[in-house]
Amino acid sequence: MYRTTFAIVDLSALAHNIRLLQGRLAPGVRLLVAVKADAYGHGVRPVVEVLRREGVHQVAVASLEEALQIRTFDKDIPILILGAVGVDECLVAAEYKLDVLYTDVCPLSDIPRLPKPLAMHIAIDTGMNRLGLKSTDAVLSVIEAMADREDIRLAGVCTHLACADASDLSHATRQVERLLEAVRAMGDKGCTPPLVHAANSAGLLRGDAWQFDMVRVGIAAYGYSPDPDVLPMPALRPVMHMYTSITRVADVRPGETIGYGATYTAQRSMRVATIAVGYADGFPRILSNRGVVRVRGCEVPIVGRVCMDQAMIDVSDVPAAQVGDFVTVFGIDPPSAWTASAWRALGPDNRANWLQETFALAANEEGRNVLSLSTVAPLAETIPYEILCQINRRVPKLYVEA
Ligand SMILES: Cc1ncc(COP(=O)(O)O)c(C=O)c1O
């Protein structure tokens, strides 16, 4: 490791969150965890390994490609593909034991007899207007058609809640009513779906009314409430923490400008530090002149535009800030062992291990603050989901079991 920009992925925090969520489930309810988009940016393989250990029933991905990636290291964990699939995908999904959603994108009549059975969950569009069948009649014709197919098994019926994290629950309640109406109509035809599922993280955190047979959580597993104001979950622990370091500190005189486009003009004498993170790492450019990071225990503002690989911060109020200081981009403050001299003294080959070990050792260090993505994301006019997914391959991920 030469560059000081990296993310720590704390797998014990993931395990902790899973246990916490399992504790919120009504008896017998299954837990599915969404691991699409490389496990919300955390790295799908280590995440799936923890989920398996923690007894998660199923994982979900967005596409066949993502499912096949999991099959390269896990031959049999149950996987549900949440995106729309066509005939080609159905053939491969059956071969690799992947559950798919039945949507109106690919009618059953288009799918040729499959050599291996395919498990399908009928997706009902109850109000999100994204995927699925829009009427109970359409659902009933599909179950009739499925009953004629030995190669296709009805594994469940589901919907996706658009507003389960809202303070006004009327939209979500209507969606659930429509789902139940379809389930009742199926029952009248003598068909009981093996699984009914609707709840995402927000749906789960609402209590057991919407849990049915299975919940599909994503963001809560990775440590964030979908909306901390509406559904506070202080016991969740963020799994990913991102750091960089100061590469330069300079004095800036009043009237001087900072960064591309000269969008920031110093109103007073300032100390400005450059940090080694930019939008090519997934650090949103929209944080220009409005984001914050943490240096030596203090929150400091981004000044000027975020560049592709660097950004500038105002450290005027942190007189001790110096080149080599570790900077919290988001997550828990760095352990006290992370000093510029310790980093320099280690060879590049030893740094990753050192970061992992010292992070784990500092798990119970007192007084470490958190720069939560729940704070950073609104400054970037987005949600933690998007920031996590965008931390890209240029940022090494170091896995820790604290
Ligand atoms: C169909 C479906 N179910 C569940 C989830 C998990 O949602 P969340 O991360 O809000 O828990 C998602 C994520 O977008 C999804 O698309």
The ligand as an SDF file (V2000), in Angstrom:
LIG
                    3D

 16 16  0  0  0  0  0  0  0  0999 V2000
  -36.7650   -5.7090   -4.2300 C   0  0  0  0  0  0  0  0  0  0  0  0
  -35.9160   -5.2340   -3.0990 C   0  0  0  0  0  0  0  0  0  0  0  0
  -36.0690   -5.7860   -1.9000 N   0  0  0  0  0  0  0  0  0  0  0  0
  -35.3210   -5.3840   -0.8310 C   0  0  0  0  0  0  0  0  0  0  0  0
  -34.3720   -4.4130   -0.9620 C   0  0  0  0  0  0  0  0  0  0  0  0
  -33.5770   -3.9690    0.2530 C   0  0  0  0  0  0  0  0  0  0  0  0
  -33.8990   -2.6450    0.5720 O   0  0  0  0  0  0  0  0  0  0  0  0
  -33.2250   -1.8860    1.7800 P   0  0  0  0  0  0  0  0  0  0  0  0
  -31.7800   -1.7520    1.4250 O   0  0  0  0  0  0  0  0  0  0  0  0
  -33.9170   -0.5760    1.8410 O   0  0  0  0  0  0  0  0  0  0  0  0
  -33.4400   -2.7270    2.9880 O   0  0  0  0  0  0  0  0  0  0  0  0
  -34.1790   -3.8070   -2.1960 C   0  0  0  0  0  0  0  0  0  0  0  0
  -33.1850   -2.7490   -2.3390 C   0  0  0  0  0  0  0  0  0  0  0  0
  -33.2520   -1.8440   -3.0940 O   0  0  0  0  0  0  0  0  0  0  0  0
  -34.9680   -4.2330   -3.3050 C   0  0  0  0  0  0  0  0  0  0  0  0
  -34.8420   -3.6910   -4.5150 O   0  0  0  0  0  0  0  0  0  0  0  0
  1  2  1  0
  2  3  1  0
  2 15  2  0
  3  4  2  0
  4  5  1  0
  5  6  1  0
  5 12  2  0
  6  7  1  0
  7  8  1  0
  8  9  2  0
  8 10  1  0
  8 11  1  0
 12 13  1  0
 12 15  1  0
 13 14  2  0
 15 16  1  0
M  END
$$$$
